[in-house]
Amino acid sequence: MSITNILTVDVEDYFHVSALAKNISVDQWENQSCRVERNTHKLLDLFDEKGVKATHFVLGWVAKRYPELIKEISNRGHEVACHGYSHQLVYNQSIDVFRDETTRSKQLLEDIIGDSVKGYRAASYSITRKSYWALDVLVEAGFEYDSSIFPVRHDNYGIPGFPREPHVVKTDKGNTIIEFPLTTYNYLSLAIPVAGGGYFRLYPYWLSRFFYKNINKKGNSFIFYLHPWEIDPEQPRVKTSMLSRFRHYNNLDKCENRLSQLLSEFSFTTMGDVVHKIGN
């Protein structure tokens, strides 16, 4: 029996990325050349071609400016979920600011698609130990599930040792929410991040395929994520640090073909489809 994995897209533009935040401030976003519509349409067409559905975590900033794009995502049978409003790191926000941005974005998305939005993903997986309080805010806002925790060590995110499989989490206030941790591959005592994005572009495809095949052979699903800008090698180049350039621009020219191959070799569904199995 084949294992069905979870396909997700973080719908944001190249200039929203945290790695470029020091070079492009929020008040400069309006002056950038937006490419999110074009790139998201390319992904939607590829998903149609491969016959797969995905969960799209949409940034509120994008939804406000391109509501027809969000309607199209929903009308094509995909799940619309929330990616916050301004792509700020949760642990740099106050509880009140986080609550306001999150509820505002959720309501905006629900007004656009005419349906409830059940899932959330933080910018750059920024729910960590010091922002664990955010889970209670999500429960209070009416979210059923979250996918913001990466069980790895990283300079900008991660909760090392966090359970690797989707499960019900009890929050600091005793609330419960389903958490979908981003996928890692355990080798000895090392948790290797393999969930997609920059890791998918950094690793050669054969290595990603090895990780995913072995995860499925053990009877487990993996969560895969991607951003629309990751299939856009022609996007403007931003002058930034060497590390940020490496993380952002590495193998952009190879990503779309790799993604097409991945969708042909593995089965995928939305996060919302899996939520019901965990909750029941």
PERAHU-V625804 format. One record per residue. N is the residue number from 0. RES is the residue in one letter. PHI is phi in radians with two decimals (999 if undefined). D_LAST is the distance of its C-alpha to the last C-alpha in Angstrom with 2 decimals. Layout:
# PERAHU-V625804
n=N res=RES phi=PHI d_last=D_LAST
n=N res=RES phi=PHI d_last=D_LAST
This chain:
# PERAHU-V625804
n=0 res=M phi=999 d_last=21.68
n=1 res=S phi=-1.33 d_last=21.72
n=2 res=I phi=-1.59 d_last=19.22
n=3 res=T phi=-1.67 d_last=18.01
n=4 res=N phi=-1.75 d_last=18.71
n=5 res=I phi=-2.00 d_last=18.27
n=6 res=L phi=-1.83 d_last=21.38
n=7 res=T phi=-2.33 d_last=22.27
n=8 res=V phi=-2.25 d_last=25.53
n=9 res=D phi=-1.65 d_last=26.93
n=10 res=V phi=-1.45 d_last=29.16
n=11 res=E phi=-2.61 d_last=32.25
n=12 res=D phi=-1.74 d_last=35.93
n=13 res=Y phi=-1.05 d_last=38.01
n=14 res=F phi=-1.47 d_last=39.67
n=15 res=H phi=-1.49 d_last=36.45
n=16 res=V phi=-1.12 d_last=35.86
n=17 res=S phi=-1.06 d_last=36.12
n=18 res=A phi=-1.12 d_last=38.53
n=19 res=L phi=-1.87 d_last=40.98
n=20 res=A phi=-1.10 d_last=40.56
n=21 res=K phi=-1.28 d_last=43.87
n=22 res=N phi=-1.82 d_last=45.64
n=23 res=I phi=-2.28 d_last=44.12
n=24 res=S phi=-1.38 d_last=43.40
n=25 res=V phi=-1.02 d_last=41.14
n=26 res=D phi=-1.28 d_last=44.25
n=27 res=Q phi=-1.76 d_last=45.38
n=28 res=W phi=-1.02 d_last=42.31
n=29 res=E phi=-1.10 d_last=43.89
n=30 res=N phi=-1.62 d_last=46.85
n=31 res=Q phi=-1.50 d_last=44.96
n=32 res=S phi=-1.40 d_last=44.80
n=33 res=C phi=-1.34 d_last=41.26
n=34 res=R phi=-2.25 d_last=39.83
n=35 res=V phi=-1.20 d_last=36.12
n=36 res=E phi=-1.09 d_last=36.43
n=37 res=R phi=-1.00 d_last=38.28
n=38 res=N phi=-1.24 d_last=36.08
n=39 res=T phi=-1.19 d_last=32.77
n=40 res=H phi=-1.06 d_last=34.25
n=41 res=K phi=-1.08 d_last=35.16
n=42 res=L phi=-1.14 d_last=31.62
n=43 res=L phi=-1.06 d_last=30.33
n=44 res=D phi=-1.13 d_last=33.02
n=45 res=L phi=-1.14 d_last=32.17
n=46 res=F phi=-1.10 d_last=28.48
n=47 res=D phi=-1.08 d_last=29.69
n=48 res=E phi=-1.05 d_last=32.07
n=49 res=K phi=-1.57 d_last=29.47
n=50 res=G phi=1.22 d_last=26.86
n=51 res=V phi=-2.13 d_last=24.12
n=52 res=K phi=-2.04 d_last=22.01
n=53 res=A phi=-2.34 d_last=21.56
n=54 res=T phi=-1.63 d_last=20.22
n=55 res=H phi=-1.84 d_last=23.40
n=56 res=F phi=-1.47 d_last=23.64
n=57 res=V phi=-1.69 d_last=26.64
n=58 res=L phi=-1.28 d_last=29.28
n=59 res=G phi=-1.03 d_last=30.35
n=60 res=W phi=-1.01 d_last=33.97
n=61 res=V phi=-1.24 d_last=33.47
n=62 res=A phi=-1.08 d_last=31.61
n=63 res=K phi=-1.12 d_last=34.45
n=64 res=R phi=-1.59 d_last=37.06
n=65 res=Y phi=-2.30 d_last=35.43
n=66 res=P phi=-1.07 d_last=33.19
n=67 res=E phi=-1.15 d_last=34.01
n=68 res=L phi=-1.13 d_last=32.59
n=69 res=I phi=-1.19 d_last=29.23
n=70 res=K phi=-1.05 d_last=29.35
n=71 res=E phi=-1.14 d_last=30.16
n=72 res=I phi=-0.97 d_last=27.21
n=73 res=S phi=-1.18 d_last=24.91
n=74 res=N phi=-1.16 d_last=27.10
n=75 res=R phi=-1.46 d_last=26.96
n=76 res=G phi=1.62 d_last=23.22
n=77 res=H phi=-1.63 d_last=22.14
n=78 res=E phi=-1.55 d_last=19.78
n=79 res=V phi=-1.78 d_last=21.77
n=80 res=A phi=-2.25 d_last=20.75
n=81 res=C phi=-1.83 d_last=23.00
n=82 res=H phi=-2.08 d_last=25.46
n=83 res=G phi=1.33 d_last=27.30
n=84 res=Y phi=-1.91 d_last=30.70
n=85 res=S phi=-2.03 d_last=33.58
n=86 res=H phi=0.99 d_last=32.21
n=87 res=Q phi=-1.62 d_last=33.46
n=88 res=L phi=-1.13 d_last=32.22
n=89 res=V phi=-1.02 d_last=29.93
n=90 res=Y phi=-1.27 d_last=31.87
n=91 res=N phi=-1.73 d_last=35.05
n=92 res=Q phi=-1.83 d_last=33.85
n=93 res=S phi=-1.36 d_last=33.96
n=94 res=I phi=-1.05 d_last=30.90
n=95 res=D phi=-1.14 d_last=32.46
n=96 res=V phi=-1.15 d_last=33.23
n=97 res=F phi=-1.07 d_last=29.79
n=98 res=R phi=-1.07 d_last=28.22
n=99 res=D phi=-1.11 d_last=30.74
n=100 res=E phi=-1.13 d_last=30.35
n=101 res=T phi=-1.21 d_last=26.57
n=102 res=T phi=-1.18 d_last=26.31
n=103 res=R phi=-1.12 d_last=29.30
n=104 res=S phi=-1.19 d_last=27.88
n=105 res=K phi=-1.04 d_last=24.49
n=106 res=Q phi=-1.14 d_last=26.47
n=107 res=L phi=-1.05 d_last=28.86
n=108 res=L phi=-1.13 d_last=26.29
n=109 res=E phi=-1.15 d_last=24.61
n=110 res=D phi=-1.15 d_last=28.12
n=111 res=I phi=-1.25 d_last=28.97
n=112 res=I phi=-1.64 d_last=26.07
n=113 res=G phi=1.19 d_last=25.43
n=114 res=D phi=-2.63 d_last=21.67
n=115 res=S phi=-1.34 d_last=19.32
n=116 res=V phi=-1.91 d_last=19.15
n=117 res=K phi=-1.85 d_last=15.89
n=118 res=G phi=-2.06 d_last=16.95
n=119 res=Y phi=-2.42 d_last=19.92
n=120 res=R phi=-2.44 d_last=22.18
n=121 res=A phi=-1.34 d_last=25.29
n=122 res=A phi=-1.00 d_last=28.73
n=123 res=S phi=0.90 d_last=29.58
n=124 res=Y phi=0.92 d_last=26.45
n=125 res=S phi=-1.57 d_last=28.24
n=126 res=I phi=-1.54 d_last=25.58
n=127 res=T phi=-2.14 d_last=27.21
n=128 res=R phi=-1.04 d_last=27.92
n=129 res=K phi=-1.43 d_last=30.46
n=130 res=S phi=-2.18 d_last=28.20
n=131 res=Y phi=-1.08 d_last=24.98
n=132 res=W phi=-1.01 d_last=25.51
n=133 res=A phi=-1.09 d_last=24.37
n=134 res=L phi=-1.09 d_last=20.67
n=135 res=D phi=-1.15 d_last=21.38
n=136 res=V phi=-1.10 d_last=23.22
n=137 res=L phi=-1.12 d_last=20.34
n=138 res=V phi=-1.07 d_last=18.00
n=139 res=E phi=-1.10 d_last=20.95
n=140 res=A phi=-1.43 d_last=21.47
n=141 res=G phi=1.72 d_last=18.06
n=142 res=F phi=-1.35 d_last=16.54
n=143 res=E phi=-1.63 d_last=12.80
n=144 res=Y phi=-2.57 d_last=13.68
n=145 res=D phi=-2.31 d_last=16.93
n=146 res=S phi=-2.46 d_last=18.74
n=147 res=S phi=-2.15 d_last=22.01
n=148 res=I phi=-1.90 d_last=22.38
n=149 res=F phi=-1.88 d_last=24.48
n=150 res=P phi=-1.39 d_last=24.76
n=151 res=V phi=-2.42 d_last=28.48
n=152 res=R phi=-1.63 d_last=31.90
n=153 res=H phi=-2.67 d_last=33.41
n=154 res=D phi=-1.25 d_last=36.13
n=155 res=N phi=-2.02 d_last=34.08
n=156 res=Y phi=-2.77 d_last=30.44
n=157 res=G phi=1.96 d_last=28.13
n=158 res=I phi=-2.21 d_last=26.70
n=159 res=P phi=-0.99 d_last=28.02
n=160 res=G phi=1.47 d_last=25.96
n=161 res=F phi=-1.13 d_last=22.66
n=162 res=P phi=-0.90 d_last=19.68
n=163 res=R phi=-1.53 d_last=19.67
n=164 res=E phi=-1.68 d_last=16.13
n=165 res=P phi=-0.98 d_last=13.31
n=166 res=H phi=-2.84 d_last=11.73
n=167 res=V phi=-1.46 d_last=11.14
n=168 res=V phi=-1.83 d_last=14.76
n=169 res=K phi=-1.67 d_last=16.57
n=170 res=T phi=-1.42 d_last=19.46
n=171 res=D phi=-1.04 d_last=23.04
n=172 res=K phi=-1.63 d_last=22.65
n=173 res=G phi=1.54 d_last=19.58
n=174 res=N phi=-1.33 d_last=17.16
n=175 res=T phi=-2.22 d_last=13.90
n=176 res=I phi=-2.65 d_last=13.15
n=177 res=I phi=-1.41 d_last=11.55
n=178 res=E phi=-1.92 d_last=14.65
n=179 res=F phi=-1.91 d_last=15.70
n=180 res=P phi=-1.14 d_last=18.98
n=181 res=L phi=-1.21 d_last=21.68
n=182 res=T phi=-1.29 d_last=22.41
n=183 res=T phi=-2.20 d_last=25.15
n=184 res=Y phi=-2.01 d_last=26.89
n=185 res=N phi=-1.49 d_last=27.99
n=186 res=Y phi=-2.18 d_last=31.60
n=187 res=L phi=0.99 d_last=33.05
n=188 res=S phi=-1.80 d_last=32.22
n=189 res=L phi=-1.74 d_last=32.11
n=190 res=A phi=-1.67 d_last=29.04
n=191 res=I phi=-1.61 d_last=30.22
n=192 res=P phi=-1.23 d_last=28.68
n=193 res=V phi=-2.35 d_last=27.94
n=194 res=A phi=-1.36 d_last=25.47
n=195 res=G phi=2.19 d_last=28.11
n=196 res=G phi=0.98 d_last=30.48
n=197 res=G phi=-1.06 d_last=33.67
n=198 res=Y phi=-1.17 d_last=32.60
n=199 res=F phi=-1.14 d_last=32.23
n=200 res=R phi=-1.38 d_last=35.69
n=201 res=L phi=-1.28 d_last=37.20
n=202 res=Y phi=-1.29 d_last=36.25
n=203 res=P phi=-1.12 d_last=37.89
n=204 res=Y phi=-1.02 d_last=35.57
n=205 res=W phi=-1.05 d_last=36.05
n=206 res=L phi=-1.29 d_last=34.72
n=207 res=S phi=-1.03 d_last=31.55
n=208 res=R phi=-1.05 d_last=31.07
n=209 res=F phi=-1.03 d_last=31.64
n=210 res=F phi=-1.03 d_last=28.96
n=211 res=Y phi=-1.16 d_last=26.34
n=212 res=K phi=-1.06 d_last=27.33
n=213 res=N phi=-1.22 d_last=27.11
n=214 res=I phi=-1.08 d_last=23.68
n=215 res=N phi=-1.16 d_last=22.46
n=216 res=K phi=-1.09 d_last=24.54
n=217 res=K phi=-1.45 d_last=22.68
n=218 res=G phi=1.50 d_last=19.42
n=219 res=N phi=-1.92 d_last=18.26
n=220 res=S phi=-1.59 d_last=17.95
n=221 res=F phi=-2.09 d_last=20.22
n=222 res=I phi=-1.75 d_last=20.23
n=223 res=F phi=-2.03 d_last=23.49
n=224 res=Y phi=-2.26 d_last=25.16
n=225 res=L phi=-2.70 d_last=28.50
n=226 res=H phi=-1.94 d_last=30.72
n=227 res=P phi=-0.97 d_last=32.83
n=228 res=W phi=-1.18 d_last=36.00
n=229 res=E phi=-1.34 d_last=35.37
n=230 res=I phi=-1.90 d_last=36.61
n=231 res=D phi=-2.19 d_last=39.67
n=232 res=P phi=-1.20 d_last=42.57
n=233 res=E phi=-1.62 d_last=44.98
n=234 res=Q phi=-1.08 d_last=43.51
n=235 res=P phi=-1.01 d_last=46.07
n=236 res=R phi=-1.62 d_last=46.77
n=237 res=V phi=-1.79 d_last=46.59
n=238 res=K phi=-1.27 d_last=48.97
n=239 res=T phi=-2.64 d_last=46.91
n=240 res=S phi=-1.21 d_last=46.80
n=241 res=M phi=-1.06 d_last=46.91
n=242 res=L phi=-1.13 d_last=43.47
n=243 res=S phi=-1.15 d_last=41.92
n=244 res=R phi=-1.07 d_last=43.78
n=245 res=F phi=-1.10 d_last=42.46
n=246 res=R phi=-1.14 d_last=38.82
n=247 res=H phi=-1.53 d_last=39.03
n=248 res=Y phi=-1.79 d_last=41.44
n=249 res=N phi=-1.03 d_last=40.92
n=250 res=N phi=1.02 d_last=40.64
n=251 res=L phi=-1.04 d_last=39.79
n=252 res=D phi=-1.27 d_last=41.94
n=253 res=K phi=-1.83 d_last=39.83
n=254 res=C phi=-1.16 d_last=36.32
n=255 res=E phi=-1.09 d_last=35.98
n=256 res=N phi=-1.13 d_last=37.16
n=257 res=R phi=-1.10 d_last=34.89
n=258 res=L phi=-1.08 d_last=31.88
n=259 res=S phi=-1.03 d_last=32.95
n=260 res=Q phi=-1.15 d_last=33.21
n=261 res=L phi=-1.03 d_last=29.81
n=262 res=L phi=-1.17 d_last=28.17
n=263 res=S phi=-1.42 d_last=30.17
n=264 res=E phi=-1.71 d_last=29.21
n=265 res=F phi=-2.26 d_last=25.45
n=266 res=S phi=-1.64 d_last=22.44
n=267 res=F phi=-2.41 d_last=20.56
n=268 res=T phi=-2.57 d_last=17.92
n=269 res=T phi=-1.55 d_last=16.85
n=270 res=M phi=-1.19 d_last=14.72
n=271 res=G phi=-1.06 d_last=12.99
n=272 res=D phi=-1.12 d_last=11.94
n=273 res=V phi=-1.41 d_last=10.29
n=274 res=V phi=-0.96 d_last=8.60
n=275 res=H phi=-1.12 d_last=6.04
n=276 res=K phi=-1.20 d_last=5.43
n=277 res=I phi=-1.33 d_last=5.56
n=278 res=G phi=-1.28 d_last=3.83
n=279 res=N phi=-1.66 d_last=0.00
